Amino acid sequence: MTVRTESEWTLVSQRNARSVQTTIGWIFWDPQAVRRYGERDLPGGLGYIAARGAPFAGAGPSALIAALGSISEEAIRYVFELVTSKDEFLAIWRDRNDAVLEGLAAYAPEMLSALHDFGPQLWDVVAQLPLAGRPFAASHLDLSLPDDDVLRAWHAVNFLREWRGDTHWALVATHGLSGGEASILHNAWLGYDADWLSLSRGNSSASIDAAWRQLEFKGLAHDRVVLAPGLDLRQHIEDETNRLSALPWKVLGYETSIAFAERFEPPCVKLLARVDETAGTRYQPASRIRS
């Protein structure tokens, strides 16, 4: 048996992270999902928070703010004013499920067979992953999964996405950064216009200004420009996220992980094109190859 190096596993982790993100993330702006949220008097952005946060909603708004990292605190608290029970959150979660199946069939039908074929293996991986320090991902395991095999597999991919997300935010916290500060560093690392990423996540000007002040106090920015140490820190967090998030792929196995990439990448090209159409070409940066 070939023994793979840490570098090889990190590259697999980096590669498959894009497909995992895209398999899930396109639904955030999908018109059919947004329509369903609107029927419950939730604008698209608030519907996204409610649907994504439903598994953790019982912990309350402060816990969900901590779990989601860089999403607007004000928006999350407002969602809890509009959606006042666990049953309502779960109804919105089911709305998203319906939109997922509808959208995949319409825009990337080959994803249906990829999910069907890999679903059982992915759930085997999920069962072997450590949950300590990953409360948001873990909360998804308490929900009753849909009966549909494809949708069940989609939720396995979603778990891998949130498991990586918990890992990433633990690293952010380890380096003493807030979600707002992390967004500014990420924005600069991507080369986006100033504050674009923070604003796209609904954050207020006041909260963004406060994050800039903290970065300047730490020597990571000056006059609202991220300095080289800030960019280096953001790159380090990205590298460590890829390294620490290689575990699911190690459990799956190298050859099967490469097969996952080869099956999921083509339909993900189509799903990312949907993001370009429904949101814009800067959204979902985790799905894009950084230049």
C-alpha angles and dihedrals in degrees: 000000000000114000109219122215124239088249092056092051091047091054091050089050092050093047097048093043088073093055092044090051094046095046087059108024101061090073092064092079101023109136093225091054091045090050091053091050090049091055085062091049093255118129114226097264093049091045089055091054092047095047096043094041097045096102091055098035094103089067090064136240098296092055092047090049088055092046097049093049106195104025115114112279090208092053093049092050090048090053089057089053090054099037106047106171140047090240091057091051091050092049089057089047088055090048088058091049090056092049091049094058093042093049097045091052091050103041109023110015093167087066088068093065092042091055092044092052098044100036100092092047092048092052089051087056092048090054091057100047120105115247101194110120092010104091098152094054091043092055089066091065091067094063124094106248121231118260094236111099094216093050091046089054091048088057090052088056089046090054090053089051094051092043089057089045093055089048091051095049091048088058091048090053092046088060092051097249128141122221090256093052091047091053092054092049091046091049092053092044089054092048093237124152115279113289094354095127095045092049092046088059092055099254119157124243089244093056091046091050090051091051091051090052091053092049091050091049088054093050093246096113141022129196089354093306120118111234129219094267089055092051091046090052092050091051090049091052090050092049092048092047090054092046096047093042092057090088097089090053092048088054091048092048132244100265093045090048090054089048088052089054093049094049098042103040098070096053089041088061087061093045092050088051086057089055089051089053100041101036113005143270095278097054122100095023091177087071094054132082106243114233 
